[in-house]
Amino acid sequence: MANTLSIELAKRNYKVQTGKSIIIQAVVKNWTKPKEKILLWSADKGTIDKNGKYTAPVVLADDDDTVTVSCVEDRAIEETVDIDIVHTEAESEFVHIGEIKPIGSDGKYALNIQCLNKKKAGHRCSIIITDYNQSASTILPAPTYIVDASNPDAKPPAGEIPIRKLSKFQIQVKTTKMGFVSVHLKPFKERVRTLHVRVKGSEIDREVVLTGPKPKVKLKKSAGFWANAMQK
């Protein structure tokens, strides 16, 4: 008689700080094909990769989550792990945007952004940029990598700015260790475009208003100097 498969957990409960990661350990007992992928992972609120690395969401108060691990051979064989997410004075509270400097004019811009910590020193962080003019095509740059269920560990190509698409009108970018990032926006023709910029996990954002190309004035051929000047 063949041995019955079962999932054995190292622990059934983990505690993790908001936004931080832990490794959840689990094995399938009586599995005879060790080189094959045998575990499937899912999380209700956070994210978890194929190796059991769980990352908690950024929360503004203590919260909880549930991770489910099942056997690829028989998905009816599963176990759940309880996660206690502890709110701490993390990135969302002590890191803030020190400077947003639009470079350019007439609908062609790059945004230079710097994050600072409590000591006003540059600090690595993730920044959320939202395009508020959602009735037109977005001016946000295309993502350099896409994270989804089929590729949870996706990373941007070497040398490129990490830009992750959160929605059609929202992206997430990561700064350098010194807190800097430069985001090149798509050109636009509208008179004004508005962006909102915030540190990931924070509810406080900064509004950035960009002006588009100035309308061209058509001069009347038959009009004199003063008539044309009055049109400007």
matplotlib code that plots the C-alpha trace (Angstrom):
import matplotlib.pyplot as plt

x = [0.0, 1.4, 2.1, -0.3, 1.0, 0.7, 2.1, 4.2, 4.7, 7.6, 5.3, 1.6, 1.9, 4.4, 4.9, 6.2, 6.6, 4.6, 6.3, 9.0, 9.6, 9.9, 10.5, 7.7, 8.9, 6.9, 7.6, 5.5, 5.9, 6.1, 7.0, 9.2, 10.1, 12.2, 13.5, 10.0, 8.0, 5.7, 4.3, 1.9, 1.7, -1.0, -1.6, -4.8, -3.3, 0.5, 2.6, 4.5, 6.8, 7.3, 10.0, 7.7, 9.1, 6.2, 6.2, 3.6, 1.6, 2.2, -0.5, -1.3, -2.4, -1.8, -3.4, -3.4, -3.1, -3.5, -1.1, -2.3, 0.2, -1.0, 0.5, 0.8, 0.2, -3.2, -4.4, -6.9, -3.9, -3.3, -2.4, -2.9, -0.5, -1.6, 0.4, 0.4, 1.4, 2.8, 2.5, 5.8, 7.3, 8.5, 9.1, 5.6, 6.1, 9.7, 10.5, 9.1, 9.6, 12.2, 12.1, 10.2, 11.8, 10.2, 12.8, 11.6, 8.8, 6.0, 4.7, 8.1, 9.3, 11.3, 10.6, 13.6, 12.5, 14.4, 13.3, 14.7, 14.6, 14.2, 17.8, 17.2, 19.6, 18.8, 16.9, 15.9, 12.2, 9.4, 7.3, 3.8, 3.0, -0.6, -1.7, -4.9, -5.9, -7.5, -9.7, -6.6, -3.7, -1.4, 1.9, 3.5, 6.4, 6.0, 6.9, 10.4, 9.1, 5.8, 5.0, 2.2, 1.2, 3.3, 6.4, 6.3, 10.0, 10.3, 13.0, 13.9, 16.8, 20.2, 20.8, 17.1, 15.0, 12.7, 9.2, 6.3, 2.8, 0.1, -2.7, -3.2, -2.7, -0.4, 3.2, 5.7, 9.3, 12.3, 14.9, 18.6, 20.3, 20.7, 17.0, 17.1, 15.1, 14.5, 11.3, 11.0, 7.3, 5.6, 5.1, 1.6, -0.3, -2.9, -2.6, -2.1, -1.4, -1.5, 0.4, 0.3, 3.5, 3.8, 6.0, 4.5, 2.4, 1.9, -1.4, 0.3, 1.0, 2.5, 0.7, 2.8, 1.3, 2.9, 2.1, 1.8, 2.8, 1.7, -1.0, 0.3, -0.9, -2.0, -1.1, -3.3, -1.4, -3.3, -3.1, -0.5, 2.0, -0.3, -3.2, -1.0, 0.5, -3.0, -3.6, -0.7]
y = [0.0, 3.4, 5.9, 8.8, 12.3, 15.0, 18.5, 19.1, 22.7, 23.9, 26.4, 27.3, 30.9, 33.6, 37.2, 39.7, 43.5, 45.4, 45.4, 42.8, 39.3, 35.8, 32.3, 29.8, 26.2, 23.2, 19.8, 17.1, 13.8, 10.5, 12.4, 10.3, 12.9, 15.4, 17.3, 18.3, 21.3, 20.0, 23.0, 25.7, 28.9, 31.6, 34.5, 36.4, 39.8, 39.7, 38.1, 34.8, 33.2, 29.6, 29.1, 30.2, 33.7, 35.7, 39.5, 41.3, 44.2, 47.7, 48.3, 51.3, 49.1, 45.5, 43.0, 39.3, 37.2, 33.6, 31.6, 28.4, 25.7, 22.8, 19.8, 20.0, 16.2, 16.6, 20.1, 18.7, 18.2, 21.6, 23.4, 27.0, 29.2, 32.2, 35.4, 38.2, 41.5, 44.0, 47.7, 49.5, 52.9, 51.7, 53.2, 54.6, 56.8, 57.9, 58.2, 61.2, 62.8, 65.6, 66.9, 66.6, 68.5, 68.5, 68.9, 70.1, 72.2, 72.3, 68.7, 67.0, 66.2, 64.0, 63.9, 63.9, 62.6, 62.2, 60.3, 61.4, 59.8, 61.4, 62.6, 64.2, 61.8, 60.0, 56.8, 53.9, 53.6, 52.7, 55.5, 55.4, 57.8, 58.3, 60.0, 61.9, 62.9, 59.5, 60.7, 60.8, 58.5, 58.2, 60.0, 57.5, 55.5, 51.8, 49.3, 47.7, 44.5, 42.8, 40.9, 38.4, 34.8, 33.3, 35.4, 36.4, 37.0, 39.3, 41.9, 44.7, 44.3, 45.3, 49.1, 50.0, 51.9, 49.5, 50.5, 48.3, 48.8, 48.8, 49.9, 51.8, 55.1, 54.1, 52.9, 52.0, 53.0, 52.3, 54.8, 54.2, 53.7, 57.5, 58.0, 59.3, 58.3, 60.1, 59.1, 60.1, 60.8, 60.4, 63.7, 65.2, 68.0, 69.0, 72.4, 70.8, 67.4, 66.5, 63.7, 62.6, 61.2, 59.4, 57.0, 53.4, 52.8, 56.5, 58.3, 61.7, 62.6, 65.5, 67.0, 67.9, 70.1, 70.1, 72.5, 71.4, 73.1, 76.7, 77.1, 78.4, 81.8, 82.1, 85.5, 87.2, 88.0, 91.2, 92.5, 95.1, 94.8, 96.1, 93.9, 90.8, 91.9, 92.2, 88.5, 87.3]
z = [0.0, -1.0, 1.6, 1.8, 0.9, 3.5, 4.1, 7.2, 8.3, 10.4, 12.1, 11.8, 12.9, 12.0, 13.0, 10.5, 10.4, 7.8, 4.4, 5.5, 4.3, 6.0, 4.7, 5.4, 5.6, 4.5, 3.0, 1.4, 3.3, 1.2, -2.0, -4.3, -6.9, -5.1, -8.1, -9.2, -8.1, -5.4, -3.5, -4.5, -2.5, -2.2, 0.2, 0.9, 1.4, 1.0, -1.7, -1.7, -4.2, -5.3, -2.6, 0.3, 0.7, 2.1, 1.9, 4.2, 2.8, 4.2, 6.8, 9.0, 11.9, 13.1, 10.7, 9.9, 6.8, 5.7, 3.5, 1.9, 0.7, -1.3, -3.1, -6.9, -7.1, -5.3, -4.6, -2.1, 0.2, 1.7, 5.0, 6.1, 8.0, 10.1, 9.7, 12.2, 10.5, 13.0, 12.3, 13.1, 12.4, 9.1, 5.7, 5.4, 8.5, 8.7, 5.0, 3.1, -0.3, 0.1, -3.4, -6.7, -9.5, -12.9, -15.7, -19.0, -20.5, -23.1, -22.4, -22.3, -18.8, -16.5, -12.7, -10.4, -7.0, -3.7, -0.6, 2.8, 6.3, 9.7, 9.6, 6.2, 4.5, 1.2, 1.8, -0.5, -0.9, -3.3, -4.8, -6.2, -9.1, -10.1, -13.3, -12.4, -16.0, -16.7, -19.6, -21.8, -22.6, -19.6, -19.6, -17.2, -18.7, -19.7, -17.0, -17.1, -15.5, -14.7, -11.5, -11.8, -10.8, -13.6, -12.8, -9.1, -8.9, -11.9, -11.9, -14.3, -16.7, -15.4, -15.7, -16.1, -13.6, -11.7, -12.9, -12.0, -13.5, -10.8, -13.1, -16.3, -14.6, -11.7, -11.4, -8.7, -8.9, -6.7, -5.8, -5.4, -2.0, -1.9, -2.4, -6.0, -9.1, -12.4, -14.2, -17.9, -18.8, -22.1, -24.1, -23.9, -25.7, -23.1, -21.5, -18.0, -16.6, -12.9, -11.1, -7.5, -5.9, -2.6, -0.7, -0.8, 2.3, 3.1, 2.7, 2.2, -1.4, -3.3, -6.3, -9.4, -12.1, -15.5, -18.3, -21.9, -25.2, -25.6, -28.3, -31.6, -32.7, -36.3, -37.7, -40.3, -43.4, -44.1, -40.6, -39.5, -36.7, -34.0, -35.1, -34.9, -31.5, -30.1, -30.8, -28.7]

ax = plt.figure().add_subplot(projection="3d")
ax.plot(x, y, z, "-o")
ax.set_aspect("equal")
plt.show()
